[in-house]
Amino acid sequence: MATAEVTSPDAALVVESANKVFPRGKGGDLQVLQDVSLTVAKGEVVTIVGPSGCGKSTLLTACAGLTKLTSGRILVHGKEVRRPGPERSVVFQHASLLPWRSVRGNIAYGMEMQRSASKGERKERVDWALELVGLENFADSYPNQLSGGMQQRVNLGRALATRPEVLLMDEPFGALDAMTKTRLQLEVSKISSETKATIIFVTHDIEEAVLLGDRVVVMSARPGRISRIFDVATPRPRGDDFAESETFVSLRREIRLCIYAPDDQRDPAGMGLVGSG
């Protein structure tokens, strides 16, 4: 179930030998990423999982241009990432909406900051995003009138309205209850299929990673390296049938073993525990 790297000339995002070290003075430097290389094809959804502190979010913020690598580089459609840019949008765990703006106003905010569209085009994009995330009936509501799940939908709509080439998502559903999380997972799966967006999705939830990703990237404990990459061959969007399938259960087990089993307890191929049958 593991797969080799994608090497398509139409790659949306390429990470080349990324290293990140945080200086800590007398405490010694802290290496968070070590020689991470990854290629993401246009329109692909790649999910990233790994133990806490392995550098998943650091890698994502580096892709966003919010964190500078110590060495290596990241390219989006062949252009090196040096700072945040309009071709990338980020969805964080917390919605961070402007409380004095309506849903419509919050979704429009990113475009206003980028000055990337005329007033008429902004309205069209906002209407499109509202329908896409299912909030067309709440366009004039304010954040304090919305549930946590609805606020995160606004956050997603704001990111999508800028029409990014790459959408970066950092545990966007981690703070939500199980039912809302499931609903939004299905929403993202549907949106990714409809918009053909390239998505990098960081999560600590293995089931979420398998449900959403075309490939699941497993990172090692700090310093974070890519341990393995798993293909998820089932077409998106995926629902309850897939979550109950043998494919899903098998992938979930193999990924869990890859993350948590000590190296000396894995077989040489990394496919399971030695002696586990």
N, C-alpha and C positions, 0 to 999 in steps of 0.2 A: 504493500500500500504506500510505501514511500516513493518519492518521485525525484527525478533530477531537476535542476534549475531550468526555468523557461529562458530561452535565449532569443526570443522573437525580436526582429528589428523594429517592430512597432511597440516595443515596451513603453508603458506609461511611466514607470518609475524603476530606477536602478540604484541599488545601494552597493557601493564598491569598497570593500575592506574597511568598514566603519569601525573606528575605535573612539571611545570616550573615557577620559580620565578626569576625575574631579580632584583637584588639589585639596589636601586637608592639613597642610602645615606639619606640625610635629606628629600628628596622627597617621601620617603616611598617605600617599595618594590612593584614591579609590577608583579602580578600573571597573566601569559599569558595562561597557561594550567592548568585545574583543573580536576583531577581524570578521565583522558581520557583512555578508554579501547576499543580496537578494534581487531578483528581477521579477517585476510584476507586469503582466501583459495588460494591454488596453481592454477595459471592460471586465477585468477579473476582480473577484472578491477574495482577498487573502486575509485570513484571521491569524492572529499571533497569540500564543499562549505560553505560559512558563511559570515557574515559582515566583513568589513575591520577591521583588527587589532584583529581578534578573535583567532589567533594562528595557522592558517592553515599551513603557511610556517614554523613556529617553529616546529610543529609536524613533517613535512616532513624532515627538516634538522636533527631532532633528530633521525629519522629512518635512515638517511644517515650516522649518526655518527659524524655529524659536529656540533651538539649542544648537550650539556650534560644536561640530565634531573636533576631537583632538587630531585625528588623521583620517584619511579616506574621504569619500565624497558621495553625494546623493544627486542624481539627475532626474528631472521630470521632463519627459519628451526630449531628452538630449541636452537640456539646459541645466547647468549646475545650480543647486539650491544654495543660496547664500543668505537669504532673508525670507520672511513671509511674502507670499505673492498671491495674486488673484486667481491663479490656476489651481490653487489648493485651498480647501476649506477644512476646518477642524471642528469636530463635535466632541466636547468634553463631557465628563460624567455629570456635572451640574450645569443646568441650562443657562445661568447667568443672564437672565433677561432684564431689560430695562423696565422697571415697574411703572414708570409714567407713560410708557408706550403701549398701545394696543397690540394684539397679536399681529395685525397687519403691519403696524409700525415697526415691530421687532423684526419681522421677516424682511422688511425693506431696508433695515439698518445697514447690513453688510454692503449692499449695493450703493447706498448713499455714501458710505465711507470710501468705497473704491471709486466712486464717480464713474461707474462702468456702464451706465445705461441712462437713457433719457427718462423723463418723468412718465411718459406713456409706456415705455418698455418696462420700467420698474413695476408699474401697476399690472401689466400683463404677467410678468414673472411671479409677482406676489400671488395673483389669482391662481396661477398654475401650481405654485408650491402649496397653497392652502388646500387645493383639491387633492394634491398628491399625498399630503399627510393627514387628510381627513378632517380639516379644521375650518372648512368654508363657512360653517354655521357659527363659528366663534371668532370671526375676523375682528369684531369690534370689542371683544372681551379683553380684560387686563390680566396680567400674570397672577395676581392674587385671587382671581376668580377661577383659576384652572387647577386641576389636579397635577401631581408631579409628572405623571405620564404625558399629560397634554402639554405641559411646559416643555418637556423634552421633544415633543413633536414640533413645537414652535422652533426650538433650537435646530432641529434637523431641517425644517423648512427654510430657515434663515441661511443655513449652509448650502442647501440645494439651489436656492434662488440665485445665487451668484454664478450658477452653471460651472462649477469647478471641474477641472480635468481629473483631479484626484481628490477623493473625500477621505479624510483621516478621522477615525473614530476611536476615542480613548475611553474604554469601559463606559459607554454612554448609558447603559441600563443597570449599572452596578448598584445604584441606590434605590431601585424600584422594587415593588413587591412582585411576587412570582407571576401573578396573572397579568399585570401590566407589562412586565418584562416579556412574557411570551407573546403578547399582542404586538408589541413594538418590534420584536424579532421578526415576526411574520411581515410586518409593515416594511422593514428594511429589506427583507428578501424580495418582496414585491417591487419596491422602488428600484432596487439594483437591477432587476430584470427589465423593468420598463424604461429606465433612463440609460442603461448600459454604462453606468458610472463605474470608474475604477475605485475600489474601496479597500483601504487598509484598516482592519478592525482589531484593536487590542482588547483582550478580555482575559479574565482569570477563570472563566467558566468553560470547561471543555465541551459540554453539550452545546453551548451557544456557538463555539468555534466550529464544530462539525455541522451544525444546522445551517450556518450562514456562509461558510467559506467554500470556494472552489478548491483551495488548498489551505491546509492548516500548518503553520510554521511553529515548531516547538523550540523554545529557547532554553538553554541550560541555566543553572544557578549562576549567580554572579562570579566572575565577569560573564555577561550574557554572550553566548554564541548560539548559532543555529545548530541544534542537535539533529533534527530530522524534519523533513517536509512530507506531509501526507496529502495525497489526492483524495478529493471527495467527488466521485464520478457522477453521482445522481444530479440530474438537472435541477436548477432553481426555478421558481421558489419551491421550498420543501415544507411540508406540513406534518401532521400527526402520523401519517402512514410511514413517512421516512423515519421519524423519531422512534418508532416502534420496530423498525426493520432490523434484520441481522447485520446489514452493512453499517448502520448507525452504531449498534451495540458493539460491534467488533472494532470500529474505528475509535470509539470512546475508550475502550479497554486498552488498545495499543498506545494511544496517546497518553493515557494515565500512567501506564507502565514506563513510557519514555520519560515522563516528567519525574515520577516519584521513585521508581525502582533503582536501587544502587547499581552502579555499573557492573560490579562483580556478580550480580544476580541476573543479568540479562544474557541471553544467548548471543553468539557472535554477530548475528544479523540485527540484533536489537529488537526482535519481534516478540519477545516475551520473557518470562522468568525461566531460568534454568531449572529443569525438572518439573515445570508446571504442567507439562503435557499439552 
